[in-house]
Amino acid sequence: MTCRFEDIAPDSPALTPYDEAHFVDYIRLLDADAEGADWREVVAIVFALDPDAEQHRAERMHASHLARARWMTEVGYAHLLARNGELKH
């Protein structure tokens, strides 16, 4: 089975197709973080990775995707609104 996630989330200053494809996953990561869930459990559920078998990869994936999810709440959402004509500069 091929992983549908990149090992590292985008670090672009603009919204990417990858971001659009993973909106729901970003929300799941943010919800889990807000609830104080263990990152290992989150990785197993969201990314379908065994955090014990691939600890470094799993930890890096979790950290980068959670950071991107936070970026979406701070910056990325404005790109969506602007694109949809809801936010004018």
ChimeraX commands (.cxc) that place a marker at each C-alpha (Angstrom):
marker #1 position 0.00,0.00,0.00 radius 0.5
marker #1 position 1.38,3.39,-1.01 radius 0.5
marker #1 position 1.28,6.15,1.56 radius 0.5
marker #1 position -0.90,9.03,0.41 radius 0.5
marker #1 position 1.21,11.47,2.43 radius 0.5
marker #1 position 4.55,12.99,1.63 radius 0.5
marker #1 position 7.13,12.57,4.38 radius 0.5
marker #1 position 7.31,16.35,4.73 radius 0.5
marker #1 position 4.32,18.65,4.31 radius 0.5
marker #1 position 4.67,21.63,1.95 radius 0.5
marker #1 position 6.55,24.67,3.17 radius 0.5
marker #1 position 5.22,26.98,0.50 radius 0.5
marker #1 position 4.05,30.51,1.30 radius 0.5
marker #1 position 0.97,29.74,-0.81 radius 0.5
marker #1 position -1.74,27.12,-0.68 radius 0.5
marker #1 position -0.80,23.99,-2.62 radius 0.5
marker #1 position -2.82,21.18,-4.21 radius 0.5
marker #1 position -1.36,18.93,-1.50 radius 0.5
marker #1 position -2.86,21.22,1.16 radius 0.5
marker #1 position -6.22,21.11,-0.55 radius 0.5
marker #1 position -6.11,17.32,-0.69 radius 0.5
marker #1 position -5.32,17.11,3.03 radius 0.5
marker #1 position -7.67,19.67,4.63 radius 0.5
marker #1 position -9.51,16.98,6.57 radius 0.5
marker #1 position -6.22,15.42,7.69 radius 0.5
marker #1 position -4.98,18.80,8.92 radius 0.5
marker #1 position -8.16,19.23,10.96 radius 0.5
marker #1 position -7.73,15.76,12.43 radius 0.5
marker #1 position -4.16,16.62,13.43 radius 0.5
marker #1 position -5.24,19.89,15.02 radius 0.5
marker #1 position -8.09,18.21,16.90 radius 0.5
marker #1 position -5.80,15.47,18.19 radius 0.5
marker #1 position -3.21,18.03,19.26 radius 0.5
marker #1 position -5.85,20.10,21.08 radius 0.5
marker #1 position -6.99,16.97,22.90 radius 0.5
marker #1 position -3.42,16.16,23.95 radius 0.5
marker #1 position -3.31,12.89,22.00 radius 0.5
marker #1 position 0.00,11.05,21.88 radius 0.5
marker #1 position 1.68,11.74,18.53 radius 0.5
marker #1 position 2.36,8.02,18.08 radius 0.5
marker #1 position -1.34,7.20,18.22 radius 0.5
marker #1 position -2.10,10.07,15.83 radius 0.5
marker #1 position 0.51,8.83,13.34 radius 0.5
marker #1 position -0.93,5.33,13.44 radius 0.5
marker #1 position -4.46,6.58,12.82 radius 0.5
marker #1 position -3.96,9.51,10.42 radius 0.5
marker #1 position -0.90,8.39,8.46 radius 0.5
marker #1 position -1.38,4.61,8.88 radius 0.5
marker #1 position 2.27,4.30,9.93 radius 0.5
marker #1 position 3.73,2.16,12.67 radius 0.5
marker #1 position 5.56,4.71,14.83 radius 0.5
marker #1 position 7.69,1.99,16.41 radius 0.5
marker #1 position 8.87,0.57,13.07 radius 0.5
marker #1 position 9.51,3.97,11.48 radius 0.5
marker #1 position 9.99,6.28,14.45 radius 0.5
marker #1 position 12.08,9.01,12.80 radius 0.5
marker #1 position 9.96,9.12,9.66 radius 0.5
marker #1 position 6.71,9.07,11.65 radius 0.5
marker #1 position 7.86,11.80,14.02 radius 0.5
marker #1 position 9.03,14.00,11.13 radius 0.5
marker #1 position 5.77,13.47,9.22 radius 0.5
marker #1 position 3.69,14.32,12.26 radius 0.5
marker #1 position 5.69,17.44,13.10 radius 0.5
marker #1 position 5.71,18.83,9.56 radius 0.5
marker #1 position 2.04,18.14,8.89 radius 0.5
marker #1 position 0.97,19.57,12.24 radius 0.5
marker #1 position 3.04,22.68,11.51 radius 0.5
marker #1 position 1.36,22.98,8.11 radius 0.5
marker #1 position -2.06,22.50,9.71 radius 0.5
marker #1 position -1.27,25.37,12.07 radius 0.5
marker #1 position -0.11,27.47,9.12 radius 0.5
marker #1 position -3.47,26.82,7.49 radius 0.5
marker #1 position -5.26,28.29,10.51 radius 0.5
marker #1 position -2.99,31.33,10.65 radius 0.5
marker #1 position -2.26,32.13,6.99 radius 0.5
marker #1 position -3.54,29.52,4.56 radius 0.5
marker #1 position -7.22,30.17,5.17 radius 0.5
marker #1 position -6.77,33.72,3.83 radius 0.5
marker #1 position -5.53,32.26,0.53 radius 0.5
marker #1 position -8.73,30.25,0.29 radius 0.5
marker #1 position -10.91,33.24,1.05 radius 0.5
marker #1 position -9.05,35.46,-1.41 radius 0.5
marker #1 position -9.28,32.83,-4.13 radius 0.5
marker #1 position -13.02,32.53,-3.57 radius 0.5
marker #1 position -13.45,36.30,-3.70 radius 0.5
marker #1 position -14.41,36.53,-0.05 radius 0.5
marker #1 position -11.38,38.52,1.04 radius 0.5
marker #1 position -10.28,41.62,-0.79 radius 0.5
marker #1 position -6.87,43.20,-0.33 radius 0.5
marker link #1:1,2 radius 0.2
marker link #1:2,3 radius 0.2
marker link #1:3,4 radius 0.2
marker link #1:4,5 radius 0.2
marker link #1:5,6 radius 0.2
marker link #1:6,7 radius 0.2
marker link #1:7,8 radius 0.2
marker link #1:8,9 radius 0.2
marker link #1:9,10 radius 0.2
marker link #1:10,11 radius 0.2
marker link #1:11,12 radius 0.2
marker link #1:12,13 radius 0.2
marker link #1:13,14 radius 0.2
marker link #1:14,15 radius 0.2
marker link #1:15,16 radius 0.2
marker link #1:16,17 radius 0.2
marker link #1:17,18 radius 0.2
marker link #1:18,19 radius 0.2
marker link #1:19,20 radius 0.2
marker link #1:20,21 radius 0.2
marker link #1:21,22 radius 0.2
marker link #1:22,23 radius 0.2
marker link #1:23,24 radius 0.2
marker link #1:24,25 radius 0.2
marker link #1:25,26 radius 0.2
marker link #1:26,27 radius 0.2
marker link #1:27,28 radius 0.2
marker link #1:28,29 radius 0.2
marker link #1:29,30 radius 0.2
marker link #1:30,31 radius 0.2
marker link #1:31,32 radius 0.2
marker link #1:32,33 radius 0.2
marker link #1:33,34 radius 0.2
marker link #1:34,35 radius 0.2
marker link #1:35,36 radius 0.2
marker link #1:36,37 radius 0.2
marker link #1:37,38 radius 0.2
marker link #1:38,39 radius 0.2
marker link #1:39,40 radius 0.2
marker link #1:40,41 radius 0.2
marker link #1:41,42 radius 0.2
marker link #1:42,43 radius 0.2
marker link #1:43,44 radius 0.2
marker link #1:44,45 radius 0.2
marker link #1:45,46 radius 0.2
marker link #1:46,47 radius 0.2
marker link #1:47,48 radius 0.2
marker link #1:48,49 radius 0.2
marker link #1:49,50 radius 0.2
marker link #1:50,51 radius 0.2
marker link #1:51,52 radius 0.2
marker link #1:52,53 radius 0.2
marker link #1:53,54 radius 0.2
marker link #1:54,55 radius 0.2
marker link #1:55,56 radius 0.2
marker link #1:56,57 radius 0.2
marker link #1:57,58 radius 0.2
marker link #1:58,59 radius 0.2
marker link #1:59,60 radius 0.2
marker link #1:60,61 radius 0.2
marker link #1:61,62 radius 0.2
marker link #1:62,63 radius 0.2
marker link #1:63,64 radius 0.2
marker link #1:64,65 radius 0.2
marker link #1:65,66 radius 0.2
marker link #1:66,67 radius 0.2
marker link #1:67,68 radius 0.2
marker link #1:68,69 radius 0.2
marker link #1:69,70 radius 0.2
marker link #1:70,71 radius 0.2
marker link #1:71,72 radius 0.2
marker link #1:72,73 radius 0.2
marker link #1:73,74 radius 0.2
marker link #1:74,75 radius 0.2
marker link #1:75,76 radius 0.2
marker link #1:76,77 radius 0.2
marker link #1:77,78 radius 0.2
marker link #1:78,79 radius 0.2
marker link #1:79,80 radius 0.2
marker link #1:80,81 radius 0.2
marker link #1:81,82 radius 0.2
marker link #1:82,83 radius 0.2
marker link #1:83,84 radius 0.2
marker link #1:84,85 radius 0.2
marker link #1:85,86 radius 0.2
marker link #1:86,87 radius 0.2
marker link #1:87,88 radius 0.2
marker link #1:88,89 radius 0.2
view
